[in-house]
């Protein structure tokens, strides 16, 4: 599956945004998008361009977009995901335009110039997710299978076999636990 650089960046931002939510996991996790400073750090971490001064209103709007992205990840079928994405992208006032900034070649932004950070995320992230639905690849939108982790990720592996948000942490931890359980059983 061919994913352009800008779509990959938008998908990574969606996943990062989803993983700021206080859901999933074995215990109560904090909302790591708890204040404007955290939103500023999220914007910087994801190199989101064309964002002005951020405030409480932006934080509330981004949290709302985050909840809508979570609904897309949890959708039961393509039709449900498409309806959610259509509403999300329409509400963002999508305005496709070609741009070449910050050392990147020509690519498409789907948000209007001067759009809020929430509309920026909804438009670019929504379109990147829409491309997955159109390509018949919605099953690539996953949650980590580790019992104490429910982080979101997009499985971009060739054979769609990725099960964990991070194979070095969640995957390795489960493999080590299974190995130890087999050893204990064999020793009994």
N, C-alpha and C positions, 0 to 999 in steps of 0.2 A: 504494500500500500504506500503510495507516494503522498507525503505530507509536506507542504511547503514550510519554509522557516517561520513565516509569520503565523501560520496555523499551529505549528508545534509550540511556539511561544505562547499563543493564546490558550492552548490546551494545558500547558504547564502552569499558567496563571490560574486557570479554572481549578486545577487540582490543588494548587497551593492554597487558593481561597477556600475550597471545601475543607481542607485539612486544618484550617484555623477554627473550625466549629467544635463546640464541646460535646460532640456525639461519638458514640461507639466506644470501644475499649472496655476494659474490665472495671475501671473505676471512673468516677466523675473527672473529666478532663476540663481544664479551664478554656474559656474562649480566648484564643490568642489574638483575636482581633477586638480586644476589649476597649481600646481608646484610640484617639486620633493619632497618637504617636505610633501605635502598632499599625495603623492603616498607612502612615507615611513609610514605615519600614517595609510593609508589603509592596507598596508601589515601587520603592527603590529596589527591592530584591528581585522584582519581576521586570525591571526596566520599562515601566509603563510610561510612555511619552505623552507629552502635551497635557499634563495635569497641573492645574494651578494650585492655589492654596487650599488645603483640605480642612474641613471642619466637622462638627458633630452631625450635621445634615448629611454630609458625604458618608460618614461612618454608618449611619442608619440605612442609607440607600444601598451601600455595598453589602451590608448584612442581609438586606432583602434580596439582592441579586444572588448572594450565596445560597440562601434558602431555595431559590428557584432553580439554581444549578443542581442542588441536592435532589430536587424532585425529578430532574431529567435523568440523573444517575439511577434513581430508584424506579423509573418508569417501567411498567410491565411489558410494554411492546413499543414498536417503532411509531405507531400512530399516536400513542400517548406522548411519547418523547417529542414528536413533531409538533403536536399541538402546544406543548409547553414551550418549545423553542420558538415557534411562530409568535406566540404572545410576548415572550421575553425580548426578541429581536425587534418586534413592532413597537413595543413600549420604549425601546432605546432610541427610536427615530433613526434607524439605520440609514446611513448615507455613504455608500461605497465610494472610495476615491483612491487613486494611485498616489503613492508617496515614496520618496527615497530620502531617508534621514538617518542620522547617527551612524553613518558608514554602511548602511544596508542598501542593497540594490532595490529596484522597484518592487513594491509589494502593495497589497490592498489593505487599507484600514476601512472598517465598516462603520465607524463612529464619525459624527459630524465634527468639524473643527470647533474647539471650545467646549466639547461635550464634557459632562461631569465624569468623574472616574467610574461611577456606577454604570452610566450609559456606555462608556468605553468598554468596560468589562463585559457587559451584557451583549453589546453588538459584536465585538471581536470574538469573545468566548462562545457566544451563542452561534455564530456562523461557523466556527471551527467544529463545534459539536454537531451542527447541522450537516456539515460535510461528511462526518462519520455516519450519520443516519442515511444520507443519500448513497453512500458507498456500501451500505449494507453491513457496516462494521460497528454498530451500536454496542454489540457484546464486548467490545474492547473497553467500555467504561465499566470499571470494576471497583470493588472494595476489597481491601486486604483480607485474606482468609485466616490470618492469625486470630485466635480467639480473643486476645486482649488488644487488638488493633482493628479499627474499621476505616483506616485511611483510604481515601480515594486514590486511584491511579488510572492512567490510560495504558492499556497493554499494547505496546507497539512492537512486540516480538513477532517474528515471522509466522510462527505457528499458533499464535494466540494462547500460549501456555502459561503465561505469568500468573502466579497466584498471590504474591505478596507485594506490598508496596515497596519493600526493599529486601532483596534476597540476603544482604549481609547482616541485617538485623532480624527482622521478623522471620524470614525463611530459615536462616541459619539457627536461630533460637529454637524453632520448632523441630528442625532436623536433629539438633543435639538432644533435645528432650526425648524425641522418639528413639534415638540411639540408646540413651541411658535407660529408657523404659525396657527396651529389648534386652539390654545387658542385665538389668535387675531380674527380668523374667527368666532369662537363661540361667542365672545364678541360683534361682529358687528351686 
